[in-house]
Amino acid sequence: MKGPRTYDEYVDLVHQGVYEVDEMRASIDYDPENAERWSGMLDQLDGVLRKLFDDMISDKYEFPTGRDLAYMQFINRWGREIPFKELLLVINTAHKNGLSRD
């Protein structure tokens, strides 16, 4: 997956991330064992992405920051099990390093 080349593409990716978290949360609601396991991670991931999206659409967001987003600790630990890991990595790279020039 290529990084966003424009701010609008970046906003769309973050919005897609919010949607993916909602979808994953809906799918684990049918599996209590996984719900307990993933609940805390999804709560934090949801909070980070929604704040990022809200800041973006209200023109409060500034980047690149040179720092990882807070959810990277979960990606590093559970990334193999997150179906949209690549999307989260692309969002983090844009946050940290800016828009893609490719």
C-alpha positions as CSV (number, residue, x, y, z in Angstrom):
1,M,0.0,0.0,0.0
2,K,1.4,3.4,-1.0
3,G,1.5,6.3,1.2
4,P,-0.9,9.3,0.7
5,R,0.4,11.9,-1.7
6,T,-2.1,14.6,-0.7
7,Y,-3.7,15.7,2.5
8,D,-7.1,14.6,1.2
9,E,-5.8,11.1,0.6
10,Y,-4.3,11.1,4.1
11,V,-7.7,12.1,5.6
12,D,-9.4,9.4,3.6
13,L,-6.9,6.8,4.9
14,V,-7.5,7.8,8.5
15,H,-11.3,7.7,7.9
16,Q,-10.8,4.2,6.5
17,G,-8.9,3.3,9.6
18,V,-11.8,4.4,11.8
19,Y,-14.2,2.3,9.7
20,E,-11.9,-0.8,10.0
21,V,-11.8,-0.5,13.8
22,D,-15.6,-0.3,13.8
23,E,-15.8,-3.4,11.6
24,M,-13.3,-5.4,13.7
25,R,-15.2,-4.4,16.9
26,A,-18.5,-5.6,15.3
27,S,-17.0,-8.9,14.4
28,I,-15.6,-9.7,17.8
29,D,-18.9,-8.9,19.4
30,Y,-19.9,-12.4,18.3
31,D,-16.9,-14.0,20.0
32,P,-16.7,-13.2,23.7
33,E,-13.2,-14.8,24.1
34,N,-11.7,-12.5,21.5
35,A,-13.8,-9.5,22.7
36,E,-12.1,-9.5,26.0
37,R,-8.7,-9.9,24.4
38,W,-9.1,-7.1,21.8
39,S,-11.4,-4.7,23.6
40,G,-8.6,-2.5,25.2
41,M,-6.5,-2.4,22.1
42,L,-9.5,-1.4,19.9
43,D,-10.5,1.2,22.4
44,Q,-7.1,2.9,22.2
45,L,-6.8,2.5,18.5
46,D,-10.3,3.9,18.0
47,G,-9.5,6.9,20.2
48,V,-6.2,7.7,18.4
49,L,-7.7,7.4,15.0
50,R,-10.9,9.4,15.8
51,K,-8.9,12.2,17.5
52,L,-6.5,12.3,14.5
53,F,-9.5,12.5,12.1
54,D,-11.3,15.1,14.2
55,D,-8.1,17.2,14.3
56,M,-7.6,16.9,10.6
57,I,-11.1,18.0,9.6
58,S,-11.0,20.9,12.1
59,D,-7.6,22.1,10.8
60,K,-5.9,21.5,14.2
61,Y,-3.6,18.7,12.9
62,E,0.1,19.4,12.2
63,F,2.5,16.9,10.7
64,P,5.0,15.4,10.2
65,T,5.8,15.0,13.9
66,G,8.8,12.7,13.7
67,R,7.0,10.4,16.3
68,D,5.0,7.3,16.1
69,L,1.3,7.3,16.8
70,A,0.4,5.8,20.2
71,Y,-1.1,2.7,18.6
72,M,2.2,1.4,17.3
73,Q,2.9,-0.4,20.6
74,F,-0.1,-2.7,19.7
75,I,0.9,-3.0,16.1
76,N,4.4,-4.2,17.1
77,R,2.9,-6.8,19.5
78,W,-0.3,-7.9,17.7
79,G,0.2,-6.8,14.1
80,R,0.1,-10.2,12.5
81,E,-3.5,-10.6,13.8
82,I,-4.8,-7.2,12.7
83,P,-6.3,-7.5,9.2
84,F,-5.7,-3.8,8.4
85,K,-2.2,-3.6,9.8
86,E,-0.8,-2.2,6.5
87,L,-3.3,0.7,6.6
88,L,-2.2,1.5,10.2
89,L,1.4,1.5,9.2
90,V,0.8,3.8,6.2
91,I,-1.1,6.2,8.5
92,N,1.7,6.1,11.0
93,T,4.4,6.7,8.4
94,A,2.5,9.8,7.1
95,H,2.0,11.1,10.6
96,K,5.7,10.6,11.4
97,N,7.4,11.5,8.1
98,G,4.8,13.4,6.0
99,L,3.2,12.8,2.7
100,S,4.6,10.4,0.1
101,R,6.6,11.9,-2.8
102,D,6.5,8.7,-4.9
